[in-house]
Amino acid sequence: MRRGRDPSSGSELVQLTSSPVISDCIYGEQPPCNPDGTRIAFLRYLHSGDPNRELWVCDLETMRVARVGGPVLSVGCQAYSDFVYYETVKRGRRVLVELSLETLEAEEVFDTSGLPRFMVRGTVSPDGRYYVSMARLGPRRYALIRLDLRKGEWRVIHERPDLINPHPQFEPSRGLDILVQWNRGGLLDEAGNIVRLVGEEGATLYVIDRDGGSVRQLPVGRPYTAPITGHECWVGRTGEVVLTIDLPWQEAVERGNVLAVRPGEASARVVSKGPPVCHISASRDGRFFIGDELSSPGKPIVVGSMRTGRRAVLCRTMTSTSSAQYTHPHPYMTADNRWVIFNSDRTGVPQLYAASVPDDFLDSLES
């Protein structure tokens, strides 16, 4: 459904879903988009109280959507990969399924029935061998579990009592490292509900190797910077991580709250200054960051250059940004840099949208 052009940039807005049920683009840290930018995966909730979701795919060339799997217990992927992985129930057992975005063929790759239940989105190594996600092992025991999809084996590779929201992400070039978010002092109750998202220290980031060792702290969060917002991702194959930190409006404008850093560096660099950015992602080629300004009118999406720091508003999402994650934009760019995908409940029901990237828009940010 065409929604006209946004006056901010001339971007054409397309509403990709319209059924009176909740649609939700999968977190933009690891865009569930195929390498040529023609297909994306998203989740759909049959009703707000249903913990089981369905996996759908949208073809951006035809603007048609189709259901491909469900119920979905957990989901994971590698950024801009041909495959999306989801955990479901078949014949009374839990299994991990590999879905091809190209052929829409689904294959069971791991029996997860005997594993602790995964609690957050997972990540997949670039070679497709390892799947890593977080699970609760017991009271105050949260761990990253690694599945070896070739050998059919699994093991706990990393554990902390407050590793409640780790956002694990395999580095996309060689897959030797995993980026981990540490919500220091965070606490969940027995049902998995958030009691305290983060303690007084605030959240930070570190990197581990794919076996769970070689912990390397990134110089972000206290005492290095203001606490991170909890939104970060690898920047293409550059080896750099882009993230946002929690700053008041004026400080973000003057100092910048979009930072980037590589493991091993002594300090992070400021990428861009302006109104505070919250959720953030990076283009497949590593040239641009994509973020939402949740404290700005209309909840706009901005796109910026990782090199020059120049940024501009692509469109306004007009979403409510309530406590529900599917009302947050969570924007990301397709692999061909032609579209930005995001959530919005501007119609009253959370739906999936695409905003076109106008000709010369990206060039103007790098010039």
C-alpha positions in Angstrom: 0.0 0.0 0.0 1.6 3.3 -1.1 1.6 6.0 1.6 2.9 8.9 -0.4 6.2 10.7 -0.1 7.7 12.0 3.1 8.5 15.7 2.8 11.8 15.3 4.7 13.6 13.7 1.8 11.1 12.7 -0.8 11.2 9.1 0.3 8.3 7.0 -0.9 6.6 5.2 2.0 5.1 1.7 1.4 3.0 -0.1 4.0 4.0 -3.7 3.5 1.4 -5.3 5.8 -2.2 -4.4 6.5 -3.9 -7.3 8.3 -5.4 -6.3 11.7 -2.7 -8.3 13.6 0.7 -7.3 14.9 3.6 -7.4 12.4 7.1 -6.8 13.7 10.4 -6.4 11.8 13.1 -8.5 13.4 15.7 -6.4 15.2 17.8 -4.4 12.8 21.2 -5.2 14.5 21.3 -8.3 12.2 19.0 -7.5 9.3 17.0 -10.5 8.2 17.5 -9.5 4.5 18.9 -11.6 1.7 22.2 -10.5 0.0 20.6 -8.9 -3.1 18.1 -6.9 -1.0 14.9 -8.4 -2.5 13.5 -10.3 0.4 13.1 -9.8 4.2 11.8 -11.8 7.0 9.5 -10.5 9.8 7.3 -11.8 12.6 3.6 -11.7 13.1 1.6 -12.1 16.3 -1.8 -13.6 15.9 -2.9 -11.6 19.0 -1.1 -9.6 21.6 -1.3 -12.3 24.3 0.0 -15.1 22.2 3.7 -15.9 23.0 4.0 -18.0 19.8 4.6 -16.0 16.6 4.7 -16.8 12.9 7.5 -16.2 10.5 6.6 -14.3 7.3 8.6 -13.2 4.3 8.1 -10.1 2.1 9.3 -9.9 -1.5 10.2 -6.3 -2.1 10.0 -6.5 -5.9 6.3 -7.6 -5.8 5.5 -6.1 -2.4 3.8 -9.4 -1.5 4.0 -11.3 1.8 3.7 -15.0 2.7 3.7 -17.1 5.8 6.6 -19.5 5.9 6.6 -21.0 9.4 5.2 -21.2 12.9 4.8 -21.2 15.8 8.1 -19.4 16.3 9.6 -19.8 19.8 12.9 -18.0 19.0 14.6 -16.6 15.9 18.1 -15.8 14.8 20.2 -15.0 11.7 23.4 -13.6 10.3 23.1 -10.1 8.9 22.3 -10.0 5.2 22.3 -13.8 4.8 20.2 -16.0 2.6 19.1 -17.9 5.7 16.9 -17.2 8.7 16.7 -19.7 11.6 13.7 -20.2 13.9 12.9 -22.6 16.7 9.5 -24.2 16.5 7.5 -27.3 17.6 7.1 -30.3 15.3 5.7 -33.6 16.2 5.8 -32.7 19.9 9.5 -31.7 19.9 11.4 -28.4 19.6 13.5 -28.1 16.6 15.7 -25.4 15.0 14.7 -24.8 11.3 16.9 -23.2 8.6 14.8 -21.2 6.1 16.1 -20.1 2.7 14.9 -16.6 1.8 15.7 -17.5 -1.9 13.8 -20.7 -2.3 11.6 -20.6 0.9 12.6 -24.2 1.6 12.8 -25.1 5.3 15.1 -27.7 6.8 15.3 -29.0 10.4 18.9 -28.6 11.4 18.9 -29.3 15.2 16.7 -31.0 17.8 16.5 -28.5 20.6 14.1 -30.5 22.8 16.7 -31.3 25.4 18.1 -27.8 25.6 17.2 -25.0 28.0 14.7 -22.6 26.3 16.3 -19.8 24.3 15.1 -16.4 25.6 16.3 -13.9 23.1 17.2 -13.7 19.4 20.2 -15.8 18.3 23.1 -15.2 15.9 24.7 -17.4 13.2 28.3 -17.7 12.2 29.1 -16.6 8.6 29.9 -20.1 7.6 26.5 -21.3 8.9 28.1 -23.8 11.3 27.3 -22.3 14.7 24.1 -20.9 16.2 24.5 -19.0 19.5 21.7 -17.8 21.8 21.0 -17.1 25.4 19.1 -19.4 27.8 18.3 -19.4 31.5 20.0 -22.4 33.3 18.6 -21.7 36.7 18.1 -18.9 39.3 20.5 -16.0 38.4 22.2 -18.3 35.8 22.1 -16.9 32.3 24.4 -18.3 29.6 25.2 -18.3 25.9 24.6 -21.7 24.3 26.4 -22.7 21.1 24.9 -25.2 18.7 27.3 -26.9 16.3 24.9 -27.5 13.4 27.4 -29.8 11.6 28.2 -32.1 14.4 24.8 -31.9 16.2 26.4 -31.0 19.5 25.8 -28.1 21.9 27.6 -26.6 24.8 27.5 -23.6 27.2 30.2 -21.2 26.2 29.7 -18.2 28.4 27.8 -17.5 31.6 27.1 -14.5 34.0 24.4 -14.0 36.6 23.2 -10.8 34.9 23.6 -11.7 31.3 19.9 -11.2 30.8 19.9 -9.3 27.5 23.2 -10.1 25.7 22.2 -9.4 22.0 24.9 -11.8 20.8 26.2 -11.0 17.3 28.8 -13.0 15.3 31.4 -10.7 13.6 30.2 -11.1 10.0 33.5 -11.4 8.1 35.3 -14.3 9.7 33.0 -15.2 12.6 35.8 -15.6 15.1 34.3 -13.1 17.6 30.9 -12.6 19.2 29.8 -9.1 20.4 28.0 -9.3 23.8 25.9 -6.7 25.6 26.2 -6.9 29.4 23.4 -5.3 31.4 25.3 -5.0 34.6 23.1 -5.5 37.6 20.1 -6.6 35.5 17.5 -9.0 37.1 14.7 -11.2 35.8 12.1 -12.9 37.8 11.3 -16.7 37.7 8.9 -16.1 34.7 11.6 -14.2 32.8 10.0 -10.8 33.3 12.3 -7.8 33.7 12.6 -6.7 37.4 15.6 -4.5 36.8 16.9 -4.0 33.2 20.2 -2.6 34.4 21.9 -1.6 37.7 23.7 1.6 38.7 26.8 0.8 36.6 24.7 0.8 33.4 25.2 -1.5 30.4 28.5 -2.0 28.5 29.8 -4.2 25.7 32.6 -6.8 25.3 33.7 -9.3 22.8 34.4 -13.0 23.2 35.8 -15.6 20.8 33.4 -18.2 19.4 34.5 -20.7 22.1 33.4 -18.2 24.9 36.9 -17.2 26.0 39.2 -14.2 25.3 36.9 -11.6 26.9 37.8 -8.2 25.7 36.1 -5.1 27.1 35.1 -2.4 24.7 35.8 1.1 26.1 32.1 2.1 26.1 29.7 2.6 29.1 31.0 3.6 32.5 33.8 4.5 33.2 34.6 5.2 29.6 31.5 6.9 28.4 27.9 7.5 29.4 26.0 4.1 29.7 25.1 2.6 26.4 21.5 2.5 25.3 21.7 -1.3 24.6 21.6 -0.8 20.8 24.7 -1.8 18.8 25.9 -3.8 15.8 28.9 -4.7 13.7 29.6 -2.3 10.8 29.6 -4.5 7.7 32.9 -6.3 7.4 35.0 -3.4 8.8 35.6 -5.0 12.2 34.1 -1.9 13.8 31.1 -1.7 16.2 28.6 1.2 16.0 26.5 2.0 19.1 24.5 4.7 20.8 25.0 6.0 24.4 22.5 7.6 26.7 22.9 11.4 26.5 20.4 14.2 27.1 19.2 16.1 24.0 21.6 19.0 24.2 24.7 16.9 25.0 23.9 14.6 22.1 23.7 17.6 19.8 27.0 19.1 21.1 29.0 15.9 21.7 27.3 13.2 19.7 25.7 9.9 21.0 26.6 7.7 18.0 30.0 6.1 18.6 32.1 3.5 16.9 35.0 1.3 18.2 37.0 -1.7 17.3 38.0 -4.4 19.8 41.4 -3.5 21.2 41.1 0.2 20.7 41.7 2.4 23.7 38.7 4.7 23.1 35.6 5.0 20.9 35.2 7.7 18.3 32.3 10.0 17.8 30.6 9.2 14.5 27.8 11.8 14.4 26.4 14.6 16.4 22.7 15.7 16.6 19.5 14.8 18.3 19.9 11.5 20.2 19.7 8.3 18.2 18.3 5.2 19.9 18.1 2.0 17.9 20.9 1.7 15.3 22.0 -0.6 12.5 24.5 -0.4 9.7 24.4 -0.9 5.9 25.8 -4.1 4.5 28.6 -2.2 2.8 29.6 -0.5 6.1 29.2 3.0 4.8 26.1 4.2 6.6 24.4 3.9 10.0 20.6 3.9 10.2 18.9 5.0 13.5 15.7 6.4 15.0 15.3 9.6 16.9 12.7 8.7 19.5 12.8 12.0 21.3 12.1 14.0 18.1 8.7 14.9 16.7 7.3 12.2 14.4 10.0 9.7 15.6 12.1 10.2 12.5 14.6 7.7 10.9 18.0 9.2 10.1 20.7 7.9 7.9 24.3 9.0 8.3 27.7 8.4 6.9 30.2 6.4 9.0 33.0 8.4 7.5 31.8 12.1 7.4 29.2 11.9 10.3 26.8 13.9 8.1 23.2 12.6 8.6 19.7 13.5 7.4 16.2 12.5 8.1 14.9 10.0 5.6 11.3 9.8 6.9 9.1 10.2 9.9 7.7 6.9 11.3 4.8 8.5 13.3 4.8 5.5 15.7 3.9 5.6 19.3 7.0 4.0 20.8 5.1 2.4 23.7 6.6 -0.2 26.0 5.9 -2.9 23.3 8.9 -3.5 21.1 6.9 -3.7 17.9 5.9 -0.1 18.3 9.6 0.9 18.1 10.9 1.6 14.6 14.0 -0.7 14.7 15.1 0.5 11.3 17.5 -1.2 9.0 18.6 -0.8 5.3 18.2 -3.5 2.7 21.4 -5.0 1.3 21.2 -3.0 -1.9 20.8 0.3 0.0 17.4 0.9 -1.7 15.0 0.6 1.2 14.8 1.2 4.9 12.5 -1.2 6.8 10.8 -0.2 10.0 7.9 -0.7 12.4 5.1 1.8 13.0 1.7 1.7 14.7 0.6 5.0 13.0 -2.7 3.3 11.9 -3.3 2.0 15.4 -2.0 -1.5 14.6 1.8 -2.2 14.4 2.6 -2.8 10.8 5.8 -3.2 8.6 6.9 -0.3 6.4 9.5 0.4 3.7 10.9 3.8 3.0 12.7 4.2 -0.4 16.2 5.8 -0.4 16.0 8.6 -3.0 18.6 9.0 -5.7 21.6 11.0 -4.5 20.5 10.9 -0.9 23.4 8.7 0.2 25.9 10.6 -2.0 25.0 13.8 -0.2 25.9 12.3 3.1 29.4 11.3 1.9 30.3 14.4 -0.1 
